[in-house]
């Protein structure tokens, strides 16, 4: 079964004032599948400032809840918010795809996404005040596709989340030695039901050498993997050392994996570093993604909401050179990016900041021979759509 965007709302029906509120629908739907252990994760949640547009209020560190991770384009009924007016971003994206990129569609003349399309797109305008009230548009953005190297971004997020969780254990339990911290963390995970696949804290943090005199931080092994996240073996090693259950717990509770819309998921590590035998979610193909889930990741990153501001900025720094394909246009001002290439799968995902323009673009494709120039044109045209979306008055699509 394929699930598509449910376009809901117009410019007269803006996103909720506090963008952390998904509503009861999401809370009920977020019950974990059997076999998925939900661990305690801690972060610094943000709320849209009630009176200063485009800014957030950061709350004290608290336990991660999916309702605190709304990127700002999901309403209280758990529907995607899009602008389908004559000048709306969704209208312009749909017109672009159906007029200039019909060759990527399952059938020429289609006016809506289908399971046979070779193109999935998610676009979020974060320019100016839209940082807290993003303008989202998608084309088949909730349809799963093999992600190639794109899901490696989960490993970065999970590593920084694990650092925050360990620091929280040390602070709340007044722990000042690495051995005690390791013991407390493992004990907490076992209480939560995690019997195997626990993170390798020695490889990730040199935890036995930590004395409590400074904040716990990453080992040289971990930092080397971060710096080489585009390469299969360092990324695969990082995934294996963090462990599939921990990554899955975070992916589910952050909303990057949705109960009905699917999304990012890591059932196997790269470079034959291992796979998850106890994987509670069966997906068609390994390491799948949706354009929406990757778009959400980079939106939360831009908002400083992956763990906290400091962690988001550090993740962003490692993804500054996260890779784009050779077909991605130059000169767009990438702040963070991740590509994926395998066989005919060609994907580019990026946070773009150029002058006053700020947006996230995700394009997932299956290319045929000779379609490289058309792929490049796609991202140029998506950039033009964002530029026009910020003109006053906005031109009709």
Number of C-alpha atoms within 10 A of each C-alpha: 5 12 15 18 19 12 15 16 17 14 13 7 11 15 22 16 14 18 25 22 22 24 14 13 13 20 14 10 12 19 13 15 11 8 13 19 20 19 22 17 21 22 23 19 25 24 19 21 16 12 8 10 14 17 19 20 12 16 11 10 14 13 15 19 20 21 20 22 23 24 24 27 23 22 22 18 13 19 17 21 25 27 22 19 15 13 16 21 26 25 18 23 22 18 14 17 23 18 13 13 16 17 17 22 21 15 13 12 11 14 14 13 23 19 16 10 20 19 29 27 24 27 30 26 26 26 23 16 13 17 24 26 24 25 26 26 28 28 24 24 29 25 26 25 24 23 27 20 22 25 22 28 22 20 27 26 20 23 24 20 22 22 20 22 20 21 19 18 17 22 13 9 11 11 18 15 16 21 16 14 24 20 10 17 19 16 13 15 19 14 11 13 14 19 12 12 15 18 23 16 22 17 16 22 20 18 21 14 12 17 16 16 8 8 12 19 18 18 15 13 16 23 16 14 22 23 16 17 26 22 17 18 17 21 27 21 22 30 29 24 21 23 22 26 26 25 24 26 19 25 22 25 23 21 24 26 21 19 16 11 18 23 27 28 26 25 23 19 25 22 13 12 17 16 17 15 9 13 16 16 15 9 15 10 11 17 22 22 26 29 30 31 24 28 28 26 23 29 28 19 24 24 20 22 25 26 26 21 19 13 22 20 17 14 21 21 15 18 24 16 17 25 21 22 15 11 17 21 15 11 7 15 14 22 20 24 24 26 25 22 17 12 8 11 17 24 29 22 29 27 26 22 18 13 8 10 16 22 27 28 27 30 26 27 23 19 18 11 6 8 14 15 10 16 21 16 17 19 19 15 15 21 20 11 19 24 17 18 21 16 9 7 9 13 13 12 18
